[in-house]
Amino acid sequence: MLKTYLYVPDELEKKIIQTAKAQNKSKAEIIRRALEKGIASIAQQGTASAQVLLKIAELGKINKVKGPKDSVEKFDEYLYGKDWSKEG
């Protein structure tokens, strides 16, 4: 196991201490569990959006959906509904 040092805000330290006391566990165990859950949650969020985009692309390919030929030039207009090239 790697030993590391971590600076946390005072309020977070209080929550860690309270949780450790309530669960009769060490602060280190509470921090490890919180990190594991947090990392798992973040990892899931990152892949979920990518998976959705891949599914949309797959549906487009299956249904032979074609986008506009000028999508690179008018990207902002299609995405945001505004032609930013006319802004002065």
GUMARMI-734872 format. One line per field, with one value per residue: residue in three letters; x, y, z of N, C-alpha, C in turn. Coordinates in nm, 3 decimals, padded with zeros to 5 digits. Layout:
res ALA / ...
neast X / ...
nnorth Y / ...
nup Z / ...
caeast X / ...
canorth Y / ...
caup Z / ...
ceast X / ...
cnorth Y / ...
cup Z / ...
//
This chain:
res MET / LEU / LYS / THR / TYR / LEU / TYR / VAL / PRO / ASP / GLU / LEU / GLU / LYS / LYS / ILE / ILE / GLN / THR / ALA / LYS / ALA / GLN / ASN / LYS / SER / LYS / ALA / GLU / ILE / ILE / ARG / ARG / ALA / LEU / GLU / LYS / GLY / ILE / ALA / SER / ILE / ALA / GLN / GLN / GLY / THR / ALA / SER / ALA / GLN / VAL / LEU / LEU / LYS / ILE / ALA / GLU / LEU / GLY / LYS / ILE / ASN / LYS / VAL / LYS / GLY / PRO / LYS / ASP / SER / VAL / GLU / LYS / PHE / ASP / GLU / TYR / LEU / TYR / GLY / LYS / ASP / TRP / SER / LYS / GLU / GLY
neast 00.086 / 00.051 / 00.185 / 00.061 / 00.027 / -00.228 / -00.393 / -00.676 / -00.976 / -01.082 / -01.357 / -01.416 / -01.245 / -01.366 / -01.605 / -01.502 / -01.393 / -01.627 / -01.772 / -01.601 / -01.605 / -01.879 / -01.903 / -01.725 / -01.463 / -01.132 / -00.992 / -00.841 / -00.948 / -01.206 / -01.145 / -01.017 / -01.231 / -01.410 / -01.261 / -01.240 / -01.512 / -01.566 / -01.383 / -01.473 / -01.727 / -01.666 / -01.523 / -01.724 / -01.900 / -01.749 / -01.722 / -01.983 / -02.102 / -01.945 / -02.009 / -02.278 / -02.257 / -02.121 / -02.317 / -02.514 / -02.378 / -02.350 / -02.619 / -02.672 / -02.507 / -02.613 / -02.869 / -02.803 / -02.776 / -02.706 / -02.513 / -02.509 / -02.318 / -02.166 / -02.092 / -01.856 / -01.782 / -02.007 / -02.038 / -02.076 / -02.317 / -02.495 / -02.470 / -02.515 / -02.714 / -02.658 / -02.491 / -02.176 / -01.981 / -02.071 / -02.059 / -01.940
nnorth -00.118 / 00.222 / 00.501 / 00.820 / 01.179 / 01.411 / 01.711 / 01.848 / 02.044 / 02.212 / 02.170 / 01.935 / 01.759 / 01.751 / 01.618 / 01.373 / 01.278 / 01.264 / 01.071 / 00.853 / 00.804 / 00.747 / 00.512 / 00.355 / 00.324 / 00.372 / 00.693 / 00.675 / 00.447 / 00.537 / 00.746 / 00.599 / 00.437 / 00.636 / 00.752 / 00.531 / 00.492 / 00.743 / 00.758 / 00.541 / 00.635 / 00.865 / 00.752 / 00.600 / 00.799 / 00.928 / 00.733 / 00.674 / 00.886 / 00.877 / 00.624 / 00.658 / 00.841 / 00.681 / 00.486 / 00.643 / 00.719 / 00.467 / 00.402 / 00.598 / 00.511 / 00.256 / 00.328 / 00.478 / 00.759 / 01.084 / 01.371 / 01.733 / 01.862 / 02.086 / 02.094 / 02.135 / 02.399 / 02.536 / 02.468 / 02.594 / 02.725 / 02.513 / 02.372 / 02.561 / 02.721 / 02.967 / 03.195 / 03.256 / 03.376 / 03.614 / 03.792 / 04.097
nup 00.000 / -00.076 / 00.085 / 00.134 / 00.135 / 00.202 / 00.156 / 00.301 / 00.316 / 00.618 / 00.689 / 00.549 / 00.675 / 00.928 / 00.860 / 00.780 / 01.020 / 01.180 / 01.036 / 01.054 / 01.331 / 01.367 / 01.222 / 01.343 / 01.244 / 01.103 / 01.012 / 00.782 / 00.656 / 00.594 / 00.418 / 00.212 / 00.121 / 00.036 / -00.172 / -00.348 / -00.420 / -00.530 / -00.748 / -00.901 / -00.968 / -01.118 / -01.329 / -01.449 / -01.534 / -01.731 / -01.934 / -01.995 / -02.143 / -02.373 / -02.466 / -02.533 / -02.744 / -02.930 / -02.978 / -03.098 / -03.330 / -03.445 / -03.496 / -03.686 / -03.891 / -03.950 / -04.039 / -04.253 / -04.237 / -04.339 / -04.287 / -04.324 / -04.600 / -04.559 / -04.293 / -04.149 / -04.205 / -04.111 / -03.849 / -03.589 / -03.635 / -03.686 / -03.446 / -03.238 / -03.337 / -03.444 / -03.654 / -03.616 / -03.764 / -03.860 / -03.659 / -03.530
caeast 00.000 / 00.126 / 00.158 / 00.057 / -00.023 / -00.336 / -00.447 / -00.821 / -01.032 / -01.123 / -01.492 / -01.410 / -01.180 / -01.469 / -01.696 / -01.429 / -01.385 / -01.762 / -01.808 / -01.517 / -01.658 / -02.011 / -01.889 / -01.621 / -01.355 / -01.026 / -01.005 / -00.780 / -01.044 / -01.313 / -01.090 / -00.998 / -01.363 / -01.464 / -01.185 / -01.280 / -01.645 / -01.557 / -01.313 / -01.563 / -01.833 / -01.609 / -01.491 / -01.850 / -01.954 / -01.670 / -01.747 / -02.125 / -02.129 / -01.879 / -02.087 / -02.399 / -02.217 / -02.091 / -02.445 / -02.578 / -02.304 / -02.384 / -02.754 / -02.661 / -02.444 / -02.710 / -02.979 / -02.743 / -02.806 / -02.596 / -02.521 / -02.486 / -02.182 / -02.095 / -02.096 / -01.733 / -01.788 / -02.121 / -02.044 / -02.138 / -02.456 / -02.572 / -02.464 / -02.570 / -02.823 / -02.617 / -02.376 / -02.079 / -01.892 / -02.129 / -02.039 / -01.837
canorth 00.000 / 00.346 / 00.604 / 00.951 / 01.289 / 01.478 / 01.829 / 01.860 / 02.159 / 02.185 / 02.115 / 01.796 / 01.686 / 01.728 / 01.515 / 01.245 / 01.237 / 01.226 / 00.945 / 00.748 / 00.775 / 00.686 / 00.377 / 00.287 / 00.292 / 00.472 / 00.798 / 00.623 / 00.358 / 00.622 / 00.816 / 00.500 / 00.401 / 00.752 / 00.763 / 00.422 / 00.521 / 00.862 / 00.724 / 00.457 / 00.722 / 00.952 / 00.667 / 00.562 / 00.918 / 00.955 / 00.636 / 00.672 / 00.981 / 00.827 / 00.509 / 00.711 / 00.897 / 00.569 / 00.426 / 00.735 / 00.706 / 00.336 / 00.415 / 00.676 / 00.427 / 00.152 / 00.391 / 00.555 / 00.901 / 01.168 / 01.509 / 01.834 / 01.862 / 02.205 / 02.090 / 02.191 / 02.545 / 02.591 / 02.392 / 02.674 / 02.752 / 02.390 / 02.333 / 02.663 / 02.794 / 03.104 / 03.208 / 03.339 / 03.445 / 03.744 / 03.877 / 04.197
caup 00.000 / -00.089 / 00.183 / 00.069 / 00.217 / 00.134 / 00.224 / 00.286 / 00.388 / 00.757 / 00.693 / 00.504 / 00.785 / 01.030 / 00.809 / 00.783 / 01.161 / 01.222 / 00.969 / 01.112 / 01.465 / 01.353 / 01.167 / 01.421 / 01.149 / 01.102 / 00.911 / 00.659 / 00.591 / 00.540 / 00.302 / 00.105 / 00.067 / -00.038 / -00.297 / -00.436 / -00.473 / -00.614 / -00.871 / -00.979 / -01.019 / -01.222 / -01.444 / -01.512 / -01.602 / -01.850 / -02.040 / -02.030 / -02.252 / -02.493 / -02.514 / -02.596 / -02.874 / -03.020 / -03.016 / -03.193 / -03.455 / -03.500 / -03.552 / -03.809 / -03.994 / -03.986 / -04.113 / -04.364 / -04.218 / -04.384 / -04.240 / -04.428 / -04.654 / -04.513 / -04.146 / -04.091 / -04.217 / -04.037 / -03.723 / -03.484 / -03.671 / -03.664 / -03.306 / -03.148 / -03.402 / -03.471 / -03.745 / -03.543 / -03.856 / -03.888 / -03.542 / -03.559
ceast 00.090 / 00.086 / 00.164 / 00.001 / -00.123 / -00.383 / -00.597 / -00.869 / -01.080 / -01.260 / -01.496 / -01.345 / -01.281 / -01.565 / -01.629 / -01.424 / -01.522 / -01.802 / -01.729 / -01.568 / -01.791 / -02.002 / -01.785 / -01.508 / -01.249 / -01.054 / -00.951 / -00.876 / -01.158 / -01.266 / -01.071 / -01.130 / -01.422 / -01.392 / -01.225 / -01.416 / -01.642 / -01.492 / -01.403 / -01.674 / -01.783 / -01.578 / -01.617 / -01.909 / -01.881 / -01.701 / -01.893 / -02.154 / -02.064 / -01.957 / -02.214 / -02.365 / -02.187 / -02.219 / -02.518 / -02.510 / -02.337 / -02.523 / -02.752 / -02.604 / -02.543 / -02.821 / -02.933 / -02.781 / -02.684 / -02.619 / -02.497 / -02.339 / -02.100 / -02.086 / -01.970 / -01.739 / -01.897 / -02.143 / -02.117 / -02.286 / -02.544 / -02.579 / -02.538 / -02.685 / -02.787 / -02.495 / -02.279 / -01.987 / -01.944 / -02.117 / -01.927 / -01.781
cnorth 00.123 / 00.443 / 00.739 / 01.054 / 01.366 / 01.596 / 01.836 / 01.982 / 02.118 / 02.120 / 01.969 / 01.708 / 01.655 / 01.617 / 01.377 / 01.191 / 01.189 / 01.090 / 00.830 / 00.708 / 00.701 / 00.541 / 00.294 / 00.236 / 00.401 / 00.577 / 00.748 / 00.533 / 00.436 / 00.693 / 00.719 / 00.462 / 00.515 / 00.769 / 00.654 / 00.450 / 00.641 / 00.834 / 00.639 / 00.540 / 00.808 / 00.871 / 00.630 / 00.680 / 00.943 / 00.860 / 00.635 / 00.765 / 00.935 / 00.710 / 00.555 / 00.767 / 00.787 / 00.499 / 00.512 / 00.723 / 00.573 / 00.338 / 00.493 / 00.594 / 00.321 / 00.209 / 00.479 / 00.703 / 00.981 / 01.310 / 01.606 / 01.833 / 01.980 / 02.209 / 02.148 / 02.343 / 02.606 / 02.520 / 02.469 / 02.700 / 02.630 / 02.353 / 02.431 / 02.743 / 02.938 / 03.103 / 03.307 / 03.416 / 03.585 / 03.840 / 03.975 / 04.251
cup 00.000 / 00.021 / 00.112 / 00.165 / 00.135 / 00.217 / 00.196 / 00.363 / 00.528 / 00.766 / 00.649 / 00.610 / 00.895 / 00.988 / 00.812 / 00.926 / 01.210 / 01.163 / 01.029 / 01.251 / 01.455 / 01.305 / 01.241 / 01.330 / 01.158 / 00.995 / 00.778 / 00.583 / 00.528 / 00.414 / 00.186 / 00.040 / -00.016 / -00.171 / -00.396 / -00.500 / -00.567 / -00.747 / -00.960 / -01.043 / -01.135 / -01.347 / -01.520 / -01.590 / -01.733 / -01.964 / -02.083 / -02.147 / -02.382 / -02.552 / -02.585 / -02.734 / -02.975 / -03.066 / -03.118 / -03.329 / -03.524 / -03.564 / -03.683 / -03.923 / -04.043 / -04.075 / -04.227 / -04.359 / -04.260 / -04.334 / -04.353 / -04.472 / -04.605 / -04.360 / -04.082 / -04.093 / -04.128 / -03.904 / -03.614 / -03.511 / -03.646 / -03.516 / -03.215 / -03.209 / -03.435 / -03.563 / -03.681 / -03.637 / -03.888 / -03.769 / -03.570 / -03.440
//
